[in-house]
């Protein structure tokens, strides 16, 4: 069957299907007379499996390992369940403190900021993660490399979506000979690079006040030019 049919059956866009092919997750046959892709029922089933695992945030590299048998599905899910359960426990602590403030404080001018900041600091020392305000600055980067970015690099191609972001991160890791695990797939992904956790960010322009050099711009493409990696020492896998 043709790619448009597969797109309708699976709900996966043609662009993503081709991306999965490029990453080696899918290898459809090609018709010898015109080299068009000819997708089989097995290809459709594999795409559904990929879609299911990606819905849980399982990285493409981990999906490859499950596909080639280097790790079992159970082993893969064990690692992600450990992470999800840890995240859930930490989020409960954040919710509890937020609800405490809501119940005890009615007006901003009555808010005891020092009290709650002390509670947050204590919780963060125990591993609970609240929002990292350092990212406020990262989101407003304007062509100047932030001094607190642990790693930065220029991608090979424009980055316009989370899949292109993941692809560029994987290519960077391969060039550096580093192991990469995609913990989350988004435009602000979290990764493990040689076992160390990083939050990843694209260079974000300040509205109407940015140097055009931060972008890839051509007749056919447009995307962010710089990728920043910020170490997250509180991340627990």
KAFEN-V896622 format. One record per pair of residues at least 24 apart in sequence whose C-alpha atoms are under 7 Angstrom apart, sorted by sequence separation. I is the first residue (numbers start at 0). J is the second residue. If there is no record, write none. Layout:
BEGIN
i = {I I}
j = {J J}
END
This chain:
BEGIN
i = {161 201 202 161 201 160 200 201 200 199 200 199 198 199 197 198 197 198 197 198 196 197 1 196 1 196 0 1 0 5 9 89 196 0 24 89 157 140 141 140 141 157 159 138 139 140 141 157 158 138 139 157 158 139 157 157 141 142 141 154 142 153 154 153 152 153 152 151 152 151 150 151 150 148 149 150 148 149 148 149 128 126 60 58 58 58 57 56 56 56 82}
j = {185 225 226 186 226 186 226 227 227 227 228 228 228 229 228 229 229 230 230 231 230 231 36 231 37 232 37 38 38 43 47 127 234 39 63 128 215 202 203 203 204 220 222 202 203 204 205 221 222 203 204 222 223 205 223 224 209 210 210 224 213 224 225 225 225 226 226 226 227 227 227 228 228 227 228 229 228 229 229 230 233 233 180 180 181 182 182 182 183 184 236}
END
